[in-house]
Amino acid sequence: MKKRVIILILDSLGVGYMDDAKDYHPQDVGANTFRHIIDTVPALKIPTIESLGINKILNHATLKDINNIASYGVLNLMHQGADSFEGHNEIMGTKPKKAYRAPFVKNMDEVKHALEKEGYKVISPNPELPYLLVNDLVIVADNIETDYGQIYNVSAPLNYIPFDEVLKVGQCVRNNVRVNRVIALGGENVTPEHLQKSVERREDGLVGVNSPKSNVYKQGYQVRHLGFGISSEFQLPTLAIKAGHDVSLVGKMQDVIYCEGANKFPGVDTEQVMKNILNEMDSVENGVIAATVQETDLAGHAQNPTRYADRIEVVDNYLPKLLEKMTEQDLLIMSADHGNDPTIGHNQHTREKTYLLAYHKQLSPTHIGERKTLSDIAATAADYLRLSETENGTSFLPLLQQK
C-alpha cells in the first residue's frame, strides 16, 4: 500500500509575531498575516482549511468553530530573521547556521582574488557602483531585493554563457563569503550591456542588478540558491531518495531545496502547483511530495491582502480532491515558512510563527502544541517513513494516536 508524506507550504502565511521579533525585526511587532488577511477580507471562504482545524490556532470570530479533523499546533522559526530559503531548508531538516551580514563591497576584493585564482577575468567597471564583472558577462553584486547584506547575486545573460558556468562562478563566490545566501541566476534574451545598465544603488547603499528591470525573469530563467552551512545529505528529500523512495518537489520548493534524483516541477501559478500535487499523487507510490504555493508570498510583498486571500481560497478549492486521493497510509502536513503581513506597513517578510496542521485518516486529531523549529515537519515525516534522522527537529509522530 502507498505510504507517503505530502508537505504543503503556503509561503509566508504566518500566525503571529515571535517573541524575539523585537530583536530581529522590530518593525514586525504586531504582525499576524493570517489573522489580518481575514480581518481585511472577512468574506474569505476556506471551508476545508477550517475543517482541518485552522481556527484552533487562529481563534478568529469570522471562522467557524467546528470539529477539526487534523492535529494542530504552531511552529517557531529557528533561523534568524524571516527568510524563505532558510525557512524551507529548516522545514526540510537543516539546523540553521549563524551567517553574517555585510554589503558586497566589504567582500569584493577577496571574491575578486578568488575568482582570478580560478582563471576568470574580473574587473570592477564602475567606481561609482562597486560590483564585479566576470569574463565581461557575469555580474557579482548585492541582492537589492532583500534585507541588507544577507544575499549576493551572481547574474548572467544565458544566451552568452551556459548556466552551468554561471553556477561555477556562484560556487566560487559561495566558498569565499559567509553571508546567508549566494544566488546564481540568469535569463535569455538579455544582453550583457542591458544587464550592466540594470545595476543600481539602493537608498541604503547596496549596489546590485535590478532583476525585474534586467528582464532575467522573462524568458529561460534559471536559478540556484547556495546557502551558508546547508547540506542536503541529512534533509528529508535526500534521506528518502537514499532509502529508495520517490521524491517530488513542486513549485518554489524545487527552487530552494536541492535533492539529486528528485522529480522537479517548477511553477508559480497556484492552480498549477495544486494540479501538480494531484498528478504526483497518481504516480508516486511511496515517499515525499513537497510543494510550495508562492503566490501568497508575492501578494504579501505587494501589500495586497485581497490577492493574498484569493490565493488561499484557490488552495482550499483543491484540498477536497487532495484529501480524497489520500490513502489510509498517507500523512498530510501543512504549514508556512515565515510571515509576510500585507497590513503591517512594510513589504518585507515578517518574523512570525507558522501554523501546523497534520492530517491522517487513521489518526485522531490532537493538539501538537508549540514547537521550537520548522524542522519538526521533516523529523516527523522521516519518522513516519522510517528513514534516518534529519539533522534538526523532533518528531511529533508519538503525539498522534490511532483512532
Residue pairs with C-beta under 8 A, 6 or more apart in sequence:
1 327
1 328
1 329
2 284
2 285
2 286
2 327
2 329
2 330
3 286
3 327
3 329
3 330
3 384
3 385
4 281
4 284
4 285
4 286
4 287
4 288
4 289
4 327
4 329
4 330
4 331
5 287
5 288
5 289
5 330
5 331
5 332
5 333
5 381
5 384
5 385
6 277
6 281
6 288
6 289
6 290
6 291
6 322
6 326
6 330
6 331
6 332
6 333
7 91
7 288
7 289
7 290
7 291
7 333
7 334
7 335
7 377
7 381
8 277
8 291
8 293
8 315
8 322
8 332
8 333
8 334
8 335
9 88
9 91
9 253
9 290
9 291
9 292
9 293
9 334
9 335
9 336
9 337
10 292
10 293
10 296
10 312
10 315
10 334
10 335
10 336
11 84
11 252
11 292
11 293
11 294
11 296
11 297
11 336
11 337
11 340
12 33
12 84
12 296
12 297
12 300
12 336
12 337
12 338
12 339
12 340
12 349
12 350
13 33
13 34
13 296
13 312
13 336
13 339
13 354
13 355
14 31
14 32
14 33
14 34
14 336
14 338
14 339
14 340
14 341
14 350
14 352
14 353
14 354
15 32
15 33
15 34
15 35
15 57
15 58
15 74
15 336
15 339
15 352
15 353
15 354
15 355
16 31
16 32
16 35
16 74
16 352
16 353
17 28
17 29
17 30
17 31
17 32
17 339
17 350
17 351
17 352
17 353
18 24
18 76
18 77
18 351
18 352
18 353
20 351
21 28
21 29
21 31
21 350
21 351
21 352
22 29
24 80
24 81
24 82
24 351
25 81
25 82
25 350
25 351
27 344
27 345
27 346
28 82
28 339
28 341
28 344
28 350
28 351
28 352
30 344
31 339
31 341
31 344
31 350
31 351
31 352
32 339
32 341
32 352
33 300
33 308
33 339
33 340
33 341
33 342
33 350
33 352
34 54
34 58
34 355
35 58
35 60
36 305
36 341
36 342
36 343
36 344
37 44
37 305
37 308
37 309
37 312
37 342
37 343
38 44
38 58
38 60
38 62
38 63
38 309
39 343
40 305
40 306
40 309
40 342
40 343
41 305
41 306
41 308
41 309
42 62
44 62
44 309
44 312
44 313
45 313
45 316
46 54
46 63
46 312
46 313
46 316
47 64
47 316
48 316
48 319
48 320
48 323
49 312
49 315
49 316
49 319
49 357
50 63
50 64
50 66
51 66
51 68
51 69
52 68
52 69
52 70
52 72
52 319
52 334
52 357
52 359
53 68
53 69
53 70
53 71
53 72
53 357
53 365
54 63
54 72
54 355
54 357
55 63
55 64
55 65
55 66
56 68
56 72
56 367
57 72
57 73
57 74
57 355
57 356
58 355
68 365
69 359
69 365
70 332
70 357
70 358
70 359
70 365
71 357
71 358
71 359
71 363
71 365
71 366
71 367
71 368
71 396
71 399
71 400
72 355
72 356
72 357
72 358
72 365
72 367
72 368
73 356
73 367
73 368
73 369
73 370
73 371
73 396
74 353
74 354
74 355
74 356
74 370
74 371
75 335
75 353
75 354
75 355
75 356
75 370
75 371
75 373
75 374
75 376
75 377
76 353
76 370
76 371
76 372
76 373
76 374
77 87
77 90
77 338
77 351
77 352
77 353
77 354
77 373
77 374
78 90
78 95
78 96
78 372
78 373
78 374
78 375
78 392
79 86
79 87
79 90
79 96
80 86
80 96
80 98
80 99
81 147
81 150
81 349
81 351
82 338
82 339
82 340
82 348
82 349
82 350
82 351
82 352
83 146
83 147
83 150
83 180
83 181
83 338
83 349
84 252
84 256
84 297
84 337
84 338
84 349
85 180
85 181
85 225
85 227
85 256
86 96
86 180
86 181
86 227
87 337
87 338
87 374
88 252
88 253
88 256
88 257
88 292
88 337
89 96
89 227
89 230
89 235
89 256
89 257
90 96
90 337
90 373
90 374
90 375
90 392
91 335
91 337
91 374
91 375
91 377
91 378
92 235
92 236
92 237
92 257
92 290
92 375
92 377
92 378
92 390
93 234
93 235
93 236
93 239
93 375
93 378
93 379
93 382
93 390
93 391
93 392
93 393
94 230
94 231
94 234
94 235
94 375
94 390
94 391
94 392
95 375
95 391
95 392
96 392
97 228
97 229
97 230
99 150
99 178
99 179
99 180
99 228
99 229
100 178
100 179
101 147
101 148
101 149
101 150
101 179
101 180
102 149
102 179
103 142
103 148
103 149
103 205
103 206
103 207
104 111
104 130
104 131
104 140
104 141
104 142
104 152
104 206
104 207
104 208
105 130
105 207
107 152
107 176
107 177
107 179
108 124
108 130
108 131
108 132
110 176
110 177
111 132
111 140
111 172
111 173
111 176
111 177
112 122
112 124
112 132
114 172
114 173
114 175
114 176
115 122
115 132
115 134
115 140
115 169
115 172
115 173
116 122
118 172
120 134
120 135
120 169
120 172
121 134
121 135
121 136
122 132
122 133
122 134
123 132
123 133
124 130
124 131
124 132
124 133
125 131
125 133
125 196
126 199
129 199
129 200
129 201
129 207
130 207
131 139
131 140
131 141
131 142
131 199
131 207
131 208
132 139
132 140
132 141
133 139
133 196
134 140
134 169
135 161
136 192
137 156
137 157
137 160
137 161
137 192
138 154
138 155
138 156
138 161
138 166
138 169
139 153
139 154
139 155
139 156
139 195
139 196
139 199
139 208
139 209
140 152
140 153
140 154
140 169
140 173
141 152
141 153
141 155
141 199
141 207
141 208
141 209
142 149
142 151
142 152
142 153
142 202
142 206
142 207
142 208
143 150
143 151
143 152
143 153
143 181
143 183
143 206
143 208
144 200
144 202
144 206
144 207
144 208
144 209
144 210
145 211
146 348
147 348
148 204
148 206
149 179
149 206
150 179
150 180
150 181
151 179
151 180
151 181
151 182
151 183
152 173
152 177
152 179
152 181
152 182
152 183
153 182
153 183
153 185
153 208
153 209
153 211
154 166
154 169
154 170
154 173
154 182
154 183
154 184
154 185
155 185
155 186
155 195
155 209
155 211
155 214
155 216
156 163
156 166
156 169
156 184
156 185
156 186
156 195
157 186
157 187
157 188
157 190
157 191
157 192
157 194
157 195
158 166
158 186
158 187
158 188
158 190
158 220
158 222
159 188
159 189
159 190
160 192
161 186
163 184
163 186
163 222
166 184
166 185
166 186
166 222
167 184
167 224
169 184
170 182
170 183
170 184
170 224
170 226
171 184
171 226
173 182
174 182
174 226
174 228
178 228
179 228
180 227
180 228
181 225
181 226
181 227
181 228
182 225
182 226
183 223
183 224
183 225
183 226
184 223
184 224
184 226
185 211
185 216
185 221
185 222
185 223
185 224
186 216
186 220
186 221
186 222
186 223
187 214
187 215
187 216
187 217
187 218
187 219
187 220
187 221
187 222
188 219
188 220
189 215
189 218
189 219
189 220
190 214
190 215
190 216
194 214
194 215
195 209
195 214
195 216
198 209
198 210
198 211
198 213
198 214
199 207
199 208
199 209
199 210
200 207
200 208
200 210
200 213
201 207
202 208
209 216
211 217
223 255
224 258
225 255
225 256
231 391
232 238
232 257
232 258
232 259
232 260
234 388
234 389
234 390
234 391
235 257
235 259
235 378
235 390
235 391
236 288
236 290
236 378
236 381
236 382
236 387
236 390
237 247
237 249
237 257
237 259
237 262
237 288
237 290
238 259
238 260
239 382
239 387
239 388
239 390
240 246
240 247
240 287
240 288
240 382
240 385
240 387
241 247
241 259
241 260
241 261
241 262
242 388
243 385
243 386
243 387
243 388
245 286
245 287
245 288
245 385
246 263
246 284
246 285
246 286
246 287
246 288
247 259
247 261
247 262
247 263
247 287
247 288
247 289
247 290
248 262
248 263
248 264
248 265
248 276
248 280
248 284
248 287
248 288
248 289
248 290
249 257
249 259
249 262
249 263
249 264
249 265
249 290
249 291
250 265
250 267
250 273
250 276
250 277
250 280
250 289
250 290
250 291
250 292
251 265
251 266
251 267
251 268
251 273
251 276
251 291
251 292
251 293
251 294
252 268
252 292
252 293
252 294
253 290
253 291
253 292
254 262
254 264
254 265
254 266
255 266
256 292
257 290
263 280
265 276
265 280
267 273
267 276
268 294
268 295
268 298
269 295
270 293
270 294
270 295
270 296
270 311
270 314
270 315
271 314
271 318
273 291
273 292
273 293
273 294
274 293
274 314
274 315
274 318
274 322
275 318
276 291
277 289
277 291
277 318
277 322
278 318
278 321
278 322
278 325
280 289
281 289
281 322
281 325
281 326
282 325
286 385
287 385
288 381
288 385
292 337
293 311
293 315
295 307
295 311
296 308
296 311
296 312
296 340
297 340
297 349
299 305
299 307
299 308
299 310
299 311
299 342
300 308
300 339
300 340
300 341
300 342
300 347
300 349
301 340
301 347
301 348
302 342
302 347
303 342
303 343
303 347
304 342
305 342
305 343
308 342
322 332
323 332
323 359
326 332
326 359
326 361
327 361
328 361
328 362
329 362
330 360
330 361
331 358
331 359
331 360
331 380
331 381
331 384
332 357
332 358
332 359
332 360
333 356
333 357
333 358
333 377
333 380
333 381
334 355
334 356
334 357
334 358
334 359
335 354
335 355
335 356
335 357
335 374
335 377
336 354
336 355
337 354
337 374
338 349
338 350
338 351
338 352
338 354
339 349
339 350
339 351
339 352
339 354
340 348
340 349
340 350
341 350
341 352
344 350
353 370
354 374
356 368
356 371
356 376
356 377
358 368
358 380
358 396
358 400
360 400
362 402
362 403
363 400
363 401
363 402
363 403
364 400
364 401
364 402
364 403
366 399
366 400
366 401
368 396
368 399
369 399
371 394
371 396
372 394
373 392
373 393
373 394
374 393
375 390
375 391
375 392
375 393
376 393
376 394
376 395
376 396
377 393
378 390
378 392
378 393
379 389
379 390
379 392
379 393
379 394
379 395
380 393
380 395
380 396
380 397
382 388
382 389
382 390
382 395
383 395
383 397
384 395
384 397
